[in-house]
Amino acid sequence: MNNIQAKIKAQIMKRIFRVWFVRSMVPLLALELLLILLGVYFFSRLVFVSEVFQNTVTASFGHPLRALTYLWGAFLATQSATQVIIIISLAIIIFLLWHINRSIFSYVLTRRTGFFDTVKRDHI
């Protein structure tokens, strides 16, 4: 009977973790994705992104370091509203990547520490 209780406990813990994960991560990721899409939309209205990439390839042909120099110079030469949108977009992307990393790290830690293996720990 103890083995059945341990299996039920493990199933309940898995469900609790799934609910916690969905409730804590999905709304944040959805909001950040929406903000990124809005930022990309407004950014694309201000800047001809395809022209910037085409000019970057042309300016840095054969030298990858020149691409960074060109992009930095292009950033400094844009209007301040465009610069603000670029900085906000980069911050949102970094924040999104941080949340994705946090959720993966949390999942890996719970798998490694035996959070789901309550059946094995109860019989040791």
C-alpha positions as CSV (number, residue, x, y, z in Angstrom):
1,M,0.0,0.0,0.0
2,N,2.9,2.3,0.7
3,N,4.2,2.0,-2.9
4,I,0.8,3.1,-4.3
5,Q,0.7,6.1,-1.9
6,A,4.2,7.1,-3.1
7,K,3.1,6.9,-6.8
8,I,0.0,9.0,-6.1
9,K,2.2,11.5,-4.3
10,A,4.6,11.7,-7.2
11,Q,1.7,12.2,-9.6
12,I,0.3,15.0,-7.5
13,M,3.7,16.7,-7.2
14,K,4.1,16.6,-11.0
15,R,0.7,18.2,-11.5
16,I,1.5,20.9,-8.9
17,F,4.7,21.7,-10.6
18,R,3.0,21.9,-14.0
19,V,0.3,24.2,-12.6
20,W,3.0,26.4,-11.0
21,F,5.0,26.5,-14.1
22,V,2.1,27.5,-16.3
23,R,0.7,30.1,-13.9
24,S,4.0,31.7,-13.3
25,M,5.8,31.6,-16.7
26,V,3.1,31.6,-19.4
27,P,1.6,35.0,-18.6
28,L,5.0,36.7,-18.4
29,L,6.1,35.1,-21.7
30,A,2.9,36.0,-23.4
31,L,3.1,39.7,-22.3
32,E,6.8,39.9,-23.3
33,L,6.0,38.4,-26.7
34,L,3.2,40.9,-27.2
35,L,5.6,43.8,-26.3
36,I,8.2,42.4,-28.6
37,L,5.8,42.2,-31.5
38,L,4.6,45.7,-30.9
39,G,8.2,46.9,-30.7
40,V,9.1,45.2,-33.9
41,Y,6.0,46.6,-35.6
42,F,6.8,50.2,-34.6
43,F,10.5,49.7,-35.2
44,S,9.8,48.5,-38.7
45,R,7.7,51.5,-39.4
46,L,10.6,53.8,-38.5
47,V,13.5,51.9,-40.0
48,F,13.9,50.1,-43.3
49,V,15.4,47.0,-41.7
50,S,16.1,45.2,-45.0
51,E,18.1,48.2,-46.1
52,V,20.1,48.3,-42.9
53,F,21.0,44.6,-43.2
54,Q,21.8,45.0,-46.9
55,N,24.1,47.9,-46.2
56,T,25.7,46.1,-43.3
57,V,26.6,43.2,-45.6
58,T,27.9,45.6,-48.2
59,A,29.9,47.6,-45.7
60,S,31.4,44.6,-44.0
61,F,32.1,42.3,-46.8
62,G,34.9,40.0,-45.7
63,H,35.4,41.7,-42.3
64,P,32.9,40.8,-39.5
65,L,34.3,43.5,-37.2
66,R,33.3,46.1,-39.7
67,A,29.7,45.0,-39.4
68,L,29.7,46.0,-35.8
69,T,31.3,49.3,-36.5
70,Y,28.8,50.0,-39.3
71,L,25.8,49.0,-37.0
72,W,27.1,51.2,-34.2
73,G,27.6,54.1,-36.5
74,A,24.1,53.6,-38.0
75,F,22.6,53.5,-34.5
76,L,24.3,56.8,-33.5
77,A,23.2,58.4,-36.8
78,T,19.5,57.6,-36.3
79,Q,16.9,59.9,-34.6
80,S,16.6,59.7,-30.9
81,A,13.1,58.2,-31.0
82,T,14.5,55.3,-33.1
83,Q,17.4,54.9,-30.7
84,V,14.9,54.7,-27.7
85,I,12.8,52.1,-29.5
86,I,16.0,50.0,-30.3
87,I,17.1,50.2,-26.7
88,I,13.6,49.2,-25.4
89,S,13.4,46.4,-27.9
90,L,16.8,45.0,-26.8
91,A,15.8,45.3,-23.2
92,I,12.6,43.4,-23.8
93,I,14.4,40.7,-25.7
94,I,17.0,40.3,-23.0
95,F,14.2,40.1,-20.4
96,L,12.4,37.4,-22.4
97,L,15.6,35.4,-22.8
98,W,16.2,35.7,-19.0
99,H,12.7,34.4,-18.3
100,I,13.1,31.5,-20.7
101,N,16.5,30.7,-19.2
102,R,15.0,30.9,-15.7
103,S,12.2,28.5,-16.6
104,I,14.6,26.0,-18.2
105,F,17.0,26.2,-15.3
106,S,14.1,25.7,-12.8
107,Y,12.9,22.7,-14.7
108,V,16.4,21.2,-14.9
109,L,16.9,21.7,-11.1
110,T,13.7,20.1,-10.2
111,R,14.6,17.1,-12.4
112,R,18.1,16.9,-11.0
113,T,17.2,17.2,-7.3
114,G,14.6,14.4,-7.5
115,F,11.6,16.6,-7.1
116,F,9.6,14.1,-9.3
117,D,11.3,11.0,-7.8
118,T,9.4,10.9,-4.6
119,V,8.7,7.2,-5.1
120,K,12.5,6.4,-5.1
121,R,13.2,8.7,-2.0
122,D,10.4,7.2,0.0
123,H,11.8,3.7,-0.3
124,I,15.4,4.5,0.5
